[in-house]
C-alpha cells in the first residue's frame, strides 16, 4: 500500500522526503494495536498514581504515541535510543513489556530497572534502549556518544536522542550537536515538541520555537508527530542520511500531551480544556490510525473492538501482576555499589586520618 500523509514535511538545509509512504495492512494494524495499548497503559498509570500505588514522579505520554510507534517502524533494535523522563511508551516500543513498566512504576522487582529506578528510568540494554533520564537535556550528549560508538565500530546504525521543547534551550544539547556535526556522527536529535515545557508555552520559553532549524549548520526536518506513518517516513529518511556519513540531523516532532507535565500538574491552568479537546478531536494519533483502518477496509468495527478488548486485557493483567510482584530486598540498595571502603584513596588526604563512613 502507498498512503499520502496529509501534512507536508518541512526541511532545513535538506530536501524533505516524499509524502507518499509505503506501508502494508499488517503494519497499520500493528501500529494501531501498539498505540492503543500504550494509551491504555498510561490511563492505567494515571489511575494507579491517584490511588497511591505509584509514588514519586510520573510523566505520562498519552497523545504522543505516534512518535514512538512510527519511529520503531524505521529502526532496528541494533539502533540506539535514549530519551528523557517521559519514557514509559519508549520502553514498550523498544520491545519492553507492560509488566516491566507497571512493576517499575510501583517499585517492584519485576520492573525494567528491578524496581529501583521508578517512572523516569526505564532501561532495556538488549534492545539498545539507554533509558529515560531525569536531568533535562542531559540525554543528548549520551546520544552523541552512542553515535560515536557506532561510527568508531563501523556499524551501520543510528542513535536517536529524544528531548522535549523545554530541553531544546539547554546548553548541553548544543555542545552535543556541535561535536556530532564536527565528527559527522550518525545521530538523530529528535525534539518532541508537545508545545509546553512544564507549564510554559513554547512562545514564552524560546525566542525561536522553530526547533527543526535550531541546529543552524545541521540539516533539520519538521514532522507531523501525530501521524505514525509520517514519523516512520521521516525516521527512515533521517537514518539513511545519518548512516551514509552525512552527519547528524535535527528533527522536530509536532505532537501534544494530554496530561499535564507530570501527575502533580493538572495541565489545565496554562491552557484551556477546549484546546486539549480540540487536539483530541482533530489530531489524536490513535484515532487517526483507527480511521485509516476503516477508510481502507483493513478491518471492520467489530474486529477493531476485539483488538481494543485484548489490549485492555493485557494492560489489566500487567497491573495485577505488578501488584503481586515483591518490593526489592534491602540488600539490593548496595548491589551495584563498591562497598570495599578499605581500598579507597582520596588524593591529598592522609590515609591515616581518612575514615569513610560505613
Buried (B, 14 or more C-beta within 10 A) or exposed (E): EEBEBEBEBBBBBBEBBEBEBEBEEEBBBBBBBBBBBBBBBBBBBBEBBEEEBBEEBBBBBBBBBBBBBBBBBBBEBEBBBBBBBBBBBBBBBBEBBBBBBBBBBBBBBBBBBBBBBBBBBBBBEEBBBBBBBBEBBBBBBBBBBBBBBBBEEEBEBBBBBBBBBBBBBBEBBBEBBBBBBEBBBBBBBBBBBBBBBEBBBBEEBBEEBBBBBBBEEBBBBBBBBBBBBBBBBBBBBBBEBBBEEEBBBBBBBBBBBBBBBBBEBEBEEBBEEEEBEEBBEEBBBBBBBBEBBEEEEBBEEEEBEEBBEEBBEBBEEBBEBBEEBEEBEEEEEEEEEEEEEEEEEEEEEEEEEEEEEE
